[in-house]
Amino acid sequence: MAPHAPSDPTTDEALFQRYRTGDRDAFALLASRYEQALLGLAIGILGRREPALDAVQDAWVRVIRSAHTFSGRSTLRTWVYRILINACKDARSRSSFTDVAGRGGHSPPADHEAAQQHDAASELHLALQSLDPDRRLLLLLCYHHNLTHPQAAEVLGIPLGTLKSRLNASLTDLRTRLRQEASR
Amino acid sequence: MNASPNTPSTPSEDEIATFLQDQSTWRGGPTELWREALDHTANDPVPVRKPGIMPQIRRVAPLAVAACIVLVAGTAIMMPSLGKARQSARQLRDQRIDSKWVPEDAPAADAITYQSASSSRLAGESADSESRVGFASGDAQSSKVDQAAAVRMVIRKATIELTTVDVRTAFSKAQLLLRPEVGEFAEGSTLTGEGPTARAQLTLRVAADRLSAVLTQLRDLGKVTQENSTGDDVTTQAVDLDARLRNERRVETELLQLLESRKDAPLKEILDLRENLSRIRGEIEQLQGRRDTLGRQVSLATILVIIQAEAKPPEPEKPAGASAFLTDAGKSFTSAFTNGAKTLVASLAFLAELAIAGAFWWTLLAIAAVMIRRRLINQPKVSIGLDPTPR
């Protein structure tokens, strides 16, 4: 799901510029590069499929309507991710919900080892959901395969050093909560 | 996960990383949400980027702040000069009201401008006021000459005796008070002796309108032991000289007319006329010279400055021991307190002056600062230095 191959002569910014001059095909190409990654992050933030789909669509609407405000001071990637994060926050504030299932990935365990892995994943999932929303967002961004740490820092609007220290604190917090879950 | 079935253990770094990556990975099928968004916004009006007023303010604000700072600094620097200029202008205006007249039809060659000051002002602080009076030739102006006589022409002289510890320095400083560019000069100067026997004497010729100012500066060079000033009224002499000059010029004109009309006269008569003309012209030159000298004497005042070494007072006997220390410490403390208080008062006065004079600019600066602060506070953290993120 890489946004675009290195050999691709057309950059995101160039495609976006072409779209701003009326080329819808350029936007189609650009959006197809991003959509899967954005959906992944949205579902990580919101925890459920339907709100994630709505949030990504909302983000695309905002991108289209605000295309004229993009001046290139940041990269298109970080701009789009920030829009998505805002859309996810708005979606979360509109309806508070907790993620129990709905990701479609938690099927019943087939054997003992699978069951054990399932338990561990559930513990991690619970620990992640119990984290502070900002820390959860930071962890998801830092481990999101479409973003590097400098890009994640730019998305959050913080220096790289701050990001790393917060990442360390968030991981420590996560482990602490995991230990608490395990000791119950 | 490597945990044993019965023992709970925390997952490893890699397991957490894999889990987190897995959490932000889309598992569903291909989607085209962007297409729906495009269709949804198809009927939207074409957005046009409006520059708005904030970017313009942001662009102009640093320049405006810099201009304000420069203006405030300029005002603060120029304020003393402006004050002096205002004072001088006021004095000049008052003096012009006092002045009687300046002849408009006076020939340029004959109109001599002199500095004058009323005798009543000679002793006063306002003696450096200026009035310009022209003495012109011609009978038609005799009434004006009477008026001019009312404005006194005074040759001013002053003597000041000073004592100071450093005679040599005071001597040098006194010479530096002269302004050669306006014709001032030292007529004579002597410096004799060394240390307690040093003595200096200077004769300064300064512009009449600066006499008071120079005397004030001289008083700062030491302790004044004696000071006096005199004024010699030469108005009558000047009026007399002017009258004689006018008369001689009239005779010269008549002789020239006679010479012109009697071209066919005998040679002896013509030679007599020329001889008389030559004599008249010589007298005119002499009178003119005396008149110029008188004018110079009036325009430049004379100051005799005598500077002598100050006799050191006998040092009081210092009390010995702890009491001496306490006395010295008390004096030092009192002196420090007095100096500190003086400095504080002077600083507060300066700040008050600066605050009042630059009130307008301070207000502008404050408004600019408040606007910048509000803008910084209202800026969302996520968008610092980045493109605006639509919400």
Chai-1 contact restraints between the chains, C-beta under 6 A:
chainA,res_idxA,chainB,res_idxB,connection_type,confidence,min_distance_angstrom,max_distance_angstrom,comment,restraint_id
A,A31,B,W34,contact,1.0,0.0,6.0,A-B,restraint_1
A,Q36,B,W26,contact,1.0,0.0,6.0,A-B,restraint_2
A,L39,B,W26,contact,1.0,0.0,6.0,A-B,restraint_3
A,G40,B,S24,contact,1.0,0.0,6.0,A-B,restraint_4
A,G40,B,T25,contact,1.0,0.0,6.0,A-B,restraint_5
A,G40,B,W26,contact,1.0,0.0,6.0,A-B,restraint_6
A,L41,B,S24,contact,1.0,0.0,6.0,A-B,restraint_7
A,G44,B,Q23,contact,1.0,0.0,6.0,A-B,restraint_8
A,G44,B,S24,contact,1.0,0.0,6.0,A-B,restraint_9
A,V56,B,L33,contact,1.0,0.0,6.0,A-B,restraint_10
A,Q57,B,L33,contact,1.0,0.0,6.0,A-B,restraint_11
A,Q57,B,E36,contact,1.0,0.0,6.0,A-B,restraint_12
A,Q57,B,A37,contact,1.0,0.0,6.0,A-B,restraint_13
A,W60,B,L33,contact,1.0,0.0,6.0,A-B,restraint_14
A,W60,B,W34,contact,1.0,0.0,6.0,A-B,restraint_15
A,W60,B,A37,contact,1.0,0.0,6.0,A-B,restraint_16
A,V61,B,A37,contact,1.0,0.0,6.0,A-B,restraint_17
A,V61,B,H40,contact,1.0,0.0,6.0,A-B,restraint_18
A,V61,B,T41,contact,1.0,0.0,6.0,A-B,restraint_19
A,R62,B,P390,contact,1.0,0.0,6.0,A-B,restraint_20
A,I64,B,A37,contact,1.0,0.0,6.0,A-B,restraint_21
A,I64,B,T41,contact,1.0,0.0,6.0,A-B,restraint_22
A,S66,B,P390,contact,1.0,0.0,6.0,A-B,restraint_23
A,H68,B,P47,contact,1.0,0.0,6.0,A-B,restraint_24
A,H68,B,R49,contact,1.0,0.0,6.0,A-B,restraint_25
A,T69,B,P388,contact,1.0,0.0,6.0,A-B,restraint_26
A,F70,B,D387,contact,1.0,0.0,6.0,A-B,restraint_27
A,S71,B,D387,contact,1.0,0.0,6.0,A-B,restraint_28
A,R73,B,L386,contact,1.0,0.0,6.0,A-B,restraint_29
A,R73,B,D387,contact,1.0,0.0,6.0,A-B,restraint_30
A,S74,B,L386,contact,1.0,0.0,6.0,A-B,restraint_31
A,S74,B,D387,contact,1.0,0.0,6.0,A-B,restraint_32
A,W79,B,D387,contact,1.0,0.0,6.0,A-B,restraint_33
A,R82,B,T389,contact,1.0,0.0,6.0,A-B,restraint_34
A,I83,B,T389,contact,1.0,0.0,6.0,A-B,restraint_35
A,N86,B,T389,contact,1.0,0.0,6.0,A-B,restraint_36
A,N86,B,R391,contact,1.0,0.0,6.0,A-B,restraint_37
A,G105,B,R27,contact,1.0,0.0,6.0,A-B,restraint_38
A,Q117,B,M1,contact,1.0,0.0,6.0,A-B,restraint_39
A,A120,B,M1,contact,1.0,0.0,6.0,A-B,restraint_40
A,L124,B,F19,contact,1.0,0.0,6.0,A-B,restraint_41
A,L139,B,L20,contact,1.0,0.0,6.0,A-B,restraint_42
A,L140,B,S24,contact,1.0,0.0,6.0,A-B,restraint_43
A,Y143,B,A17,contact,1.0,0.0,6.0,A-B,restraint_44
A,Y143,B,L20,contact,1.0,0.0,6.0,A-B,restraint_45
A,Y143,B,Q21,contact,1.0,0.0,6.0,A-B,restraint_46
A,H144,B,S24,contact,1.0,0.0,6.0,A-B,restraint_47
A,H145,B,Q21,contact,1.0,0.0,6.0,A-B,restraint_48
A,G157,B,K381,contact,1.0,0.0,6.0,A-B,restraint_49
A,G157,B,V382,contact,1.0,0.0,6.0,A-B,restraint_50
A,G157,B,I384,contact,1.0,0.0,6.0,A-B,restraint_51
A,R175,B,T10,contact,1.0,0.0,6.0,A-B,restraint_52
A,L178,B,T10,contact,1.0,0.0,6.0,A-B,restraint_53
A,R179,B,T10,contact,1.0,0.0,6.0,A-B,restraint_54
A,A182,B,P8,contact,1.0,0.0,6.0,A-B,restraint_55
